[in-house]
């Protein structure tokens, strides 16, 4: 059998959850945390938790880098969908414990002000009354709901700060137009933030300084900087340029 076809337990996810999170990988991670919590015997404060390091999660999601996994976990925590704790016996062990905030998940995608608390889905409680289906509930969506959700997610994106920073560092005059905002928005919804955009810009400005003028213009375009290689550029190791005469060996500068 072709080894790229399913011959092992697959990772499953609801498309509607991926849409709400604007990211398939985040949805898969959240689903997997739910799966392990439902089977967990790690009980603290009346809830089941899953205990894993980033490297352990990477073993389950090998196509996602550890840095990206760490960023996605933080983003899910920031959105209130993940609750974390540290219940380790050893004081030096800071490995996080995770459980899902099922109330926040049930309200995901609902217009602000209309979120209604739900009963019995905060977490897998140990009362023997939980039903397997109650943890898979997602809110119904309408055109109005989806539009409101999209607007809310876009309002806080720091388009102007990112474009202004690029212009300042690269000596360019790019405008805050929709074609550039679309690229920024796509990366933002993947969990990247202002500091990440600045790091990519800094990396490629340094990179361009060591290249000829043709590649300089190519590097410093929003379509290149904020495209599909964004994560690669973010983690790129740039070696500082060494000018002649700044190093010496045996008293001789070179």
N, C-alpha and C positions, 0 to 999 in steps of 0.2 A: 504494500500500500504506500502511496505517496506520503512522505513524512511531513508534508505541509498541510495535509488534511487532518481532520480531527481524529486522533487515536489516543487521546488522553482527556481527563476531565477538563471541559472548557470553562473559561471565565465568562459569566453571563452578565448582561446588563440590559435594562429597559431603555429603548431609544428615547423615550420621553424624559428620562432622568439625564441622559447625555445632552439633550436639547436645553433643559433647564440650567445645567451647569456650563453650557457652551464648551464642553470638553469631554470626549469619550473616555479618556484615560482617568480623569477624576471620577467619572461615574462608575467605572470598573473598580477603582480603588474603594469607593464608598460602599459599593455592593459587596466587595470581598470582606471589608471590615464588618459589615452586617452579618455575613455568613459565619465568620469566626466568632463573633460575639454570641450568636445564637447557640454555638456549641461550647462556649468557654466555661471552664470551671473556676475561673478567676473572678471572685465575687467580692466587691467592695461597695459599702454604702447601699446595699440592696440591688446593685446592678452588675451585670456581666461585662467584663472588659476583655480586650485583647491587648497583649503585651508584645511589642515587636520593635526592633531597631530598624533604622532606614535600610541597612544592608539586608536584614531579613525580608523587608518588603520588596527590595530589589530582586530577591530570589523568586518572588511570586510574580513580579512585573518586570521581567528581564529586558524588555524593549524600552523601558523608561530609565533614564540615568538616575543615580542616587540623589544628585542635586535637584533634579526636577521633581522627584518623589517628595523630597523634603519641602520644596516650595509648594507643591500641590496640597500636602498635608496641612501646612500652615494656612493656605488659602481656605481650605475646607473648615479649619478651626476658626478663622477670621469670619467666615460667613455664618458661624454658629451651628454648622451641621455636624461638626465633630466636637466632642468634649474630651479633654485630656486630663490626666492625673498622673501622679508619680507615687506608687505604693511599694517601691522596691525596699527590700530588707537592708541592703547595703547603702549607706549614705552616699557613697561616691557613684552609685549607679543611677544615672539620670534618664534612663530609657523611659519613654513615655508610654502610658497606657491609654487606650482609646475606646470610646463608645460613641454611638450615634445619638444625636439629639433628634428623636423621631418626631417631636412636635414641630421643630423647625423644618424638618424634611416635609412634613405634611402641609405646612404653610408655604412651601417653596413655590414661587410663581404666582401666588395670590396677590392682588393689589394691596398696597400698604393701607392699613386701617381696617381691612376686612379679614385679617387673619383671625381664625377662630380656634382657641385652644381645643385640643382633642383629648379624649380620655383613653388611657390604657395603651398609649403608644410611645411614651417618653423613652422607654428602653426595655429590653427583655427583663422584666421584673420576675422575681422568683416566687410568684404566687400561684403558679400552676394553672392560671386562667388564660395565658396567652394563646393566641391562635396564629399559626404560621402565616396566614394571609394578611394579618393586620400590619405586618412589618413591610409589606410590599405596596402599601397604598400610596398613590401619588395623586395630587389634586387634579381635578378636571381643568382644562384650559379652554379659553375662548379667544377670539381675535382680540378683544379688548384687553384681556389679561396678558396676552403675549406682547402686545404693543406697549403696555405699561411697563412690563418687566424689561423689555429692551431699552426703553427710555431711561429707566432707573439705573440700569447697568452702564449706560453711556454717559450719564450726567457727570460722574466723578472722574472720568478719564482725563488725565492732564495733557491734553493734546498740545496746547499752546506752550507749556513749559518744555515739552519734548522738542517741538519744532524750533523754539527759540534757542534751546541749548545746542541743537545741531547747527543752526546758523552761526551761533557764536563761536563754536569750536572749529567748524569747517570753513568759515568765511563764506557761507552761502546765503541765499535769500529765498528759501523755500517758504511757501505760503501754507496756512492752516486750512487747506482745501480738503474736500471729501476723499479724493484719491489717496492722500497721505493719512488722513484720519482712519480710513478703512484698514490700512496696514497696522497702525498703532492699536486700533480697537481689537483686531484679531489676536495680537500678542497679549494685550491686556487681559482679554478673556481667558487666555491660557495661564494666567497667574503672574505674569511679569508686571513690575511696577516701575516708577520713575527712576529709581536708582539703577535698575537693570538697563533701561534705555540709555541712561548716561554712560554706563560702563561699556555698552556696545559702541556708542559713539566715540568714546575715548579710545577704545581698542583700535577701531578702524581708522581714526585720525592718525594715531601713531603708526599704524600699518601703512597708511597712504603716504606718510612722510618718507618712508623707505622705498616707495615705489616711484615709477615715472609718472608723468602728468596724465597719461591715458588711464592708468589704473586708479589714480587719485580720484578722478571724476566718477569712475565706476563704483568705487568703494563708498563714496559719500553721497549716494542717492538714497532717499527713503525706501525706494523699491528694493534696494540691495540690503540696506541696514536692517530693515524691519520685516524682511521676508522670511522664507522658510528656514533659513540658516541662522536665525536670530540666536538660538540656544548655542550653536557652535561659536558664533562671534562672542557671545557673553562669556564663554569659558575658555576663550582663546588666550594662550599665554604669550604676551608680547614682551620680547626682550628689549630693554632700553638700548638705544643706539649709542655706540661708543665712538666718540670722535678721536681722530688721530692726535697723539700727544697726550692723551689722558691716562695711558697706562705705561708702565715702564718695566723693564726686566734687566737686571744687572746694571741699573743706573741709566739705561738708554730708553728714551721715550719712543713709542710707536703708535 
